[in-house]
């Protein structure tokens, strides 16, 4: 697995403020320290940008900084490095859980006037942690579920809005685009497109859609998250395809993508473990797609219970 290593020094006589600023930026980026004080992040574009900007700031403060890409460390395995990240994020989630406990106790009081503001602050903290939770620390799942439960207690969710119907014939020859490094929701959507709309569909991975491309699981998206529905659920309902296999797949994708444990299907944890393994393997978009197609086709067939499933039209699109 590839890693980015950031090493820096500031003049001994420099004021403490640059040191504090660098420490805060590294903490915000989710970097972990290894022997010798070097800071490490997984080799991703956003990580490289973070380190490069920080290096520029250090040089402006008359310090020195270097960013290196390494494939492995002597005496330190990838698994040990990942454990460092998991431990750091577990500590972050533990601090958040303590505040969640206080908020949950406050729910029992009659005065709930400021609780929505407190919930929003905790949601922002959770989102900030999730952004640097590069290896999906297990401690994050119960935090998301507790936040969702508190929100539901404070503000019962309105009925989900109807999703406009879409005809397969209108999309069979369209070009599609979604974000790079597809995870569960995007992989499931790709499988759906190739399984039910067009096996040879042109699907591109980019943050910038081109004119006339159909966007999915990105912002904004033609087929994206709708309320408490993931993009795969939106696609299934929009095209009106409905059978036991598709419904079960949608529940698995929903729980992994939204972290709310709404359905709790037994297959969910196994699918998540496979997807996490692919992420650690640093696969390309094409490799993730190819493996995802096999995974979801096998799941669909097993969940449906027959070799050649044919989905029926859903009675209603809700």
Buried (B, 14 or more C-beta within 10 A) or exposed (E): BEBBBBBBEBEEEEEEEBBEBBEEBBEEBBBBEBEEEBBBBBBBEEBBEBBEEBBEBBEEBEBEBEBEEBEEBEEBEBEEBBEBBBEBBBEBBEEBBEEBEEBEEBEEEEEEEEBEEBBEEBBEBBEBBBEBBBBBBEBBBBBBBBBBBBBEEBEEEEEEEEBEEBEEEEBEEBBBBBBEBBBBBBBBBBBBBBBBBBEEBEBBBBEEBEEEBBBBBBEEBBBBBBEBBBBBBBBBBBBBBBBBBBBBBBBBBBBBBBBBBEBEBEBBBEBBEBBBEBBBEBBEBEEBBEBBBEBBEEBBBEBBEEEEBEBEEBEEBE
